């Protein structure tokens, strides 16, 4: 446990250091694509790394919107390169959030819900993978909250990474191509994330009460 805590502290310290670096380099207070693009263009060759770093922080911290960062990537670096940069930063941030919760919170949650098939070590990987994919495909759900919630479940890390990357690529590409985005009220994103978490915990339990149903057999929740 001490080792896990040390790793998490190291990650959080690196996150704080990255945020401090961005502030030193003059990152603007506004996250609109137009303002961010002007700042990134002024940073020269390190611009892609700074945008990726900003995306990592946005994913882990949560309230920082990720869609404007994706739009900025398209404005500054083009659709294909911008999509690759934004997606790489989002994946790194998602994996960091995933492992933070898995290190610190999974055991406690499993003790609280010992019979939930999603939390069990032999839980349905198919159901969890599909759930993560769908929440990444629909950008209304909080990217950070889904990453944290996934760390509590039994999903394998590689499955989480694959579902996250494949699921977020379409919308990342779209927003990078448009160079524009919309802002969601933070309360709505939090509520949407909590709703998905509730579904991830409650739906498998409900289906497991009917183990002979076609849906239960397909999702492998037995």
VENUR-V622799 format. One record per backbone hydrogen bond with DSSP energy under -0.5 kcal/mol. NH is the residue of the N-H (numbers start at 1). CO is the residue of the C=O. E is the energy in kcal/mol with one decimal. If there is no record, write none. Layout:
NH|CO|E ; NH|CO|E
//
This chain:
5|1|-2.5 ; 6|2|-2.2 ; 7|3|-2.2 ; 8|4|-2.3 ; 9|5|-2.6 ; 10|6|-2.2 ; 11|7|-2.3 ; 12|8|-2.6 ; 13|9|-2.5 ; 14|10|-2.3 ; 15|11|-2.3 ; 16|12|-2.5 ; 17|13|-2.4 ; 18|14|-2.4 ; 19|15|-2.2 ; 20|16|-2.3 ; 21|17|-2.2 ; 22|18|-2.2 ; 23|19|-2.0 ; 24|20|-2.4 ; 25|21|-2.0 ; 26|23|-1.5 ; 27|22|-2.3 ; 36|32|-2.6 ; 37|33|-2.4 ; 38|34|-1.4 ; 39|35|-1.7 ; 40|36|-2.6 ; 41|37|-2.3 ; 42|38|-1.2 ; 43|40|-1.3 ; 44|41|-0.9 ; 46|43|-1.2 ; 47|44|-1.6 ; 50|46|-2.3 ; 51|47|-2.5 ; 52|48|-2.3 ; 53|49|-2.4 ; 54|50|-2.4 ; 55|51|-2.2 ; 56|52|-2.2 ; 57|53|-2.2 ; 58|54|-2.4 ; 59|55|-2.3 ; 60|56|-2.1 ; 61|57|-2.9 ; 62|58|-1.8 ; 63|61|-1.1 ; 70|66|-1.9 ; 71|67|-2.3 ; 72|68|-2.4 ; 73|69|-2.1 ; 74|70|-1.6 ; 75|71|-2.0 ; 76|72|-2.5 ; 77|73|-2.5 ; 78|74|-1.2 ; 82|78|-2.1 ; 83|79|-2.4 ; 84|80|-2.2 ; 85|81|-2.5 ; 86|82|-2.7 ; 87|83|-2.7 ; 88|84|-2.1 ; 89|85|-2.2 ; 90|86|-2.3 ; 91|87|-2.4 ; 92|88|-2.3 ; 93|89|-2.4 ; 94|90|-2.6 ; 95|91|-2.4 ; 96|92|-2.0 ; 97|93|-2.4 ; 98|94|-2.4 ; 99|95|-2.4 ; 100|96|-2.0 ; 101|97|-1.8 ; 102|98|-2.1 ; 103|99|-2.4 ; 104|100|-1.8 ; 105|101|-3.5 ; 106|101|-1.2 ; 109|105|-1.9 ; 110|106|-2.6 ; 111|107|-1.8 ; 112|108|-1.4 ; 113|109|-2.1 ; 114|111|-0.5 ; 116|113|-1.2 ; 119|116|-0.7 ; 120|116|-1.4 ; 123|120|-2.0 ; 125|123|-0.7 ; 127|219|-0.7 ; 128|124|-1.7 ; 129|125|-2.4 ; 130|126|-2.3 ; 131|127|-2.3 ; 132|128|-2.5 ; 133|129|-2.4 ; 134|130|-2.5 ; 135|131|-2.1 ; 136|132|-1.8 ; 137|133|-1.9 ; 138|134|-1.5 ; 139|137|-0.7 ; 141|138|-1.5 ; 142|189|-0.9 ; 146|142|-2.1 ; 147|143|-1.6 ; 148|144|-2.5 ; 149|145|-2.8 ; 150|146|-2.4 ; 151|147|-1.3 ; 152|148|-0.7 ; 152|149|-1.1 ; 153|149|-0.9 ; 153|150|-0.5 ; 154|118|-2.1 ; 160|156|-2.4 ; 161|157|-2.5 ; 162|158|-2.4 ; 163|159|-2.8 ; 164|160|-2.3 ; 165|161|-2.6 ; 166|162|-2.6 ; 167|163|-2.0 ; 168|164|-2.1 ; 169|165|-1.4 ; 170|166|-0.6 ; 172|168|-2.4 ; 173|169|-2.6 ; 174|170|-2.2 ; 175|171|-2.7 ; 176|172|-2.2 ; 177|173|-2.1 ; 178|174|-2.4 ; 179|175|-2.1 ; 180|175|-0.6 ; 188|185|-0.8 ; 189|185|-1.6 ; 190|186|-2.1 ; 191|187|-2.5 ; 192|188|-2.5 ; 193|189|-2.2 ; 194|190|-2.4 ; 195|191|-2.2 ; 196|192|-2.0 ; 197|193|-2.1 ; 198|194|-2.4 ; 199|195|-2.1 ; 200|196|-2.6 ; 201|197|-1.5 ; 202|198|-3.4 ; 203|199|-2.0 ; 205|201|-0.8 ; 206|202|-2.3 ; 207|203|-2.7 ; 208|204|-2.5 ; 209|205|-0.7 ; 209|206|-0.7 ; 210|207|-2.2 ; 211|208|-0.6 ; 213|210|-2.0 ; 217|213|-2.0 ; 218|214|-2.2 ; 219|215|-2.4 ; 220|216|-0.8 ; 221|216|-1.8
//
